[in-house]
Amino acid sequence: MYTADDGKAGARPRAGSRVAPWIAVLLFQLLLASCAPEGHPDLPVVSVTDDFGYTVALGAPARRVFSVIPSLTETVAALDPGVLVARTRFDRAPGLAHLPSLGGTIQPNLEALAGLGPDLVITWAGSAQGTIGDRVAALGIPVYRANVQTIAGVRSHLQRLGTLLGREERAAALVDSLDLALESVAAAVRGRERVDVYYSVWHDPPQTTGPGTFIDQVIEHAGGRNVFGDAARAWPRVSVEAILERDPDALVIARHAPGAAGAPWLEGPGWRELRAVRSGRFLLVDGDLFNRPGPRVAEAARRMADFLHGPP
């Protein structure tokens, strides 16, 4: 970019000289053009609105990305794995193992992040976790704030992040594939009697999924009925007595550590009286798959359908 003191193309005219108005306009236009990146004269090139209501505008598609939300790390990896520059310790997919880990999802190492030169960081929207986004923005790094709780949200983030990465066609294909896979699961169990399901997000204290969440929707697609589908909150804490009162046909239990075996707490008071426990109708599932609202929700729905109704 030229300035008035460069001594050449941008030099000031000599005192007393006059510049024709049309020449001044032309010089101003050339000056503006020189400030834009080559091949991108109209900024911003890509722009979306995030879940906090902020406009995220980039002068070029993002090529160096970090996400503190594991489900959206998976979304970025599905769109273009080569753009990821780091991961959190909860991003355990083998394809991400080569990336440097910046720690947890609540307090990642922002100093190390800044050294990686990201051009987009994905953080939580709202709540205390939203302060991460403020701290990243203070470093001059564009931030996309997200709150994904439903399958519709999975689709929306695929589309918006596809725009920010310049991968709109890939995003559209992934959304179509997701919808087809979910419909295939639902079609396979259509007409069968629904199974009452208790989904264990955590066991001490017991926490489950309420109405409208992606897990509630996965249960629905799989031919189940969420026994706490009438809860007042999305992720309610419940008592063992309340679970026993509803006495579900089946339990689906999320494991929170890779390779964790068994659920010994099912032998405890209340749990062992459940019909599903007495009959052995419970399934331990990978929390990295089932607890993440990302591109793999259809796989979670298929596995749950196989458990509830048997393979098609």
Secondary structure as UniProt FT lines:
FT   TURN            4..5
FT   TURN            9..10
FT   TURN            15..16
FT   HELIX           21..35
FT   TURN            38..39
FT   STRAND          46..49
FT   TURN            51..52
FT   STRAND          55..58
FT   STRAND          65..67
FT   HELIX           70..79
FT   HELIX           81..83
FT   TURN            89..90
FT   HELIX           94..96
FT   TURN            97..98
FT   HELIX           110..115
FT   STRAND          120..124
FT   HELIX           128..130
FT   HELIX           131..138
FT   TURN            139..140
FT   STRAND          143..146
FT   HELIX           151..164
FT   TURN            165..166
FT   HELIX           168..189
FT   TURN            190..191
FT   STRAND          195..200
FT   STRAND          202..203
FT   TURN            204..205
FT   STRAND          206..207
FT   TURN            211..212
FT   HELIX           214..221
FT   TURN            222..223
FT   STRAND          224..226
FT   TURN            227..230
FT   HELIX           240..246
FT   STRAND          250..255
FT   TURN            258..259
FT   HELIX           264..267
FT   TURN            269..270
FT   HELIX           271..273
FT   HELIX           275..278
FT   TURN            279..280
FT   STRAND          282..286
FT   HELIX           287..290
FT   TURN            295..296
FT   HELIX           297..309
//
